[in-house]
Amino acid sequence: QIAVLPDILLRIIGLLDAQSEGTIVWGEVLFLQGAVLYFSGQGKASQDCFKIADACLSQEYQYYLGLTHLLGGLSTHMRGHTKQAIDTLDNQLLQVSSKQSLYVSRVLSGLFFTYMMSGDLNSARSETIRIESVASSGRIQYTVAWSLYMRACTFLHSYDLEQAARLFAGAAKHCYILHRSAAVESFAGLALCQQLMGQQDAAQQTIRQLLDFARELNDPSHLTIAQSCQARIDVLRNDLANASLWTGSNTEAPEFAEMFMWLEVPALTRIRVWIALGSEESLKRACESLEKIITRSQSWNLINQEIEAAALRSLALDKLGRAEEAVACLLRALQMATPGGWVRPFLELGQPM
């Protein structure tokens, strides 16, 4: 719950004295400040916090040190230095014992997220195998569950739907262990796979499970994701009357924390509905929103989400009769998607694409 952290951190800092600087507690505080800044999309400021936190934390604090290096790598990637982020994370792995499974699993996760956000599905998938191996040997069930969700995402985007569905189902079985956002996404990913495979009844059953789980969590943000997934499935079924009831007319671009490497981004699903509706007004609204999302994706180095948005924008432009712009936008999307093997963003859009 990133939004509530700043006020708590201010209270903690108010209780620390000058002698606290440089201590492990100070390192923990700086790590948490860095996390808030990172998920607010502030790459440079978060990177500065992680550097100070790293200097304060000792090897005995595997959990905090691992997360500091994980998010430190991601903040470097956010600033456009992807190779540097990968090299740094790789070097950190060389400096520790394989027995430090908690630390190693976090650094490997940093590599996975970096590869996913930079659009490299094959490398991301390779990291999930390493993560699962380390987590299994270290008996870290939480991270084993994460690895199932992570690998499922790579198979979904490369359109190996059967593999993706099997792994999402495995991750969903651990929904009370797994990180809440990843648990919600595991149900959403499974429903999407089932619908794309033509298994409509199974998809609807999974959606019901997702909605029940989201309500049980009692967090509006998770319920929004579940409802967004329902609307996305409705679009695939051409049930636009039901989908448009949820959509509304909000054209605000999503924040970084809503995009990250997540599968279900409500702002993008809203755009899917507008494109499917096909009126001039809804298509123009879609293009306006997509331009904002593409700009933000570029500023945060989110190639994964830029591929998604560019594919959608090409379809909206084509429906508006702006064929030359549509083809140029589609070529840009394909240029980004081809090296990493992204297929699903195009095939999900069906015959019009």
Disulfide bonds with the S-S distance in Angstrom:
none
